[in-house]
Amino acid sequence: MLSRKSTLFFVVLPAAAVLAASGFIWSGAYDVGADSPHTKPVHRLLEIARERSILVRAAELDVPDLRDPVRIVQGSGNYQAMCAGCHLAPGMAPTELSQGLYPAPPDLTKTAAEASKAFWVVKHGIKASGMPAWGKSMPDEYIWNIAAFLQELPDLTADEYQAMVARSGGHSHGGGESMPNHGGAAADGAPTSDENDAHAAHPHADAAAHTQAKPEAGTDSPGTKTGESHSHKQGHSDDGHKH
Ligand code: HEC
């Protein structure tokens, strides 16, 4: 038999804590809004959990040679097509996604994510954040190419970035691509280098953001044959986006 004191510590108090937590959750008092930041301790706790989880898993990876220019250039086309809408690119104005997501996507033009960690995060995504698991559609080699490109990204000017993307062959990773403007995506969605003209920059930034946000948009439309979910025939989705 448990003593009175033990009963209090091991049964009554935990039960009360569970009840209080359930009551709090059920009351709806917790604000899930992305525009309502976590408290400092919760933020710190989640950050440590994320960092440790990624670090431990990334440490098990064998990193290939990432200095191969072919890798880097190939990775740039996919970065422009799949990542810039959230993580930005040199000379690119902030997008609705880069500003609206919480946790915020880090600006990858500022600091290079360490290669093995970047590979792991790109392949598996991050739960309950906007970061998708790209490994569901992209073979490892292509993900390493992006990780290789990320090492160069912070050193690129807007012109260098656009030139590289233009040489990259655009959005290609062996199937499953969901961007409508395959191949042409590169030049088309590239950020304008005219940093002073924020207005001109905006439609481009938005277009990138929207195609990223709704990669499946249009793929279910009547007439689209099954198995054609990476059809490249759809129009550019910056038409009609006005607010
Ligand atoms: C829809 C928005 C979105 C898209 C698209 C996206 N990401 Fe992310 N990414 C995020 C968010 C949000 C985080 C931060 C998650 C967190 O802090 O928990 C993140 C985190 C990361 C990180 C971790 C950075 C660090 O140092 O912690 C890397 C690396 C990354 N993304 C790379 C990419 C790459 C490469 C692509 C394209 C293949 C991509 N992301 C596409 C939203 C996005």
Residues whose N, C-alpha, C, O or C-beta is under 5 A from the ligand:
A	BS01	HEC	M82 C83 C86 L101 P103 A104 P105 P106 A113 A118 V121 V122 I126 S129 G130 M131 P132 W134 I146 Q212
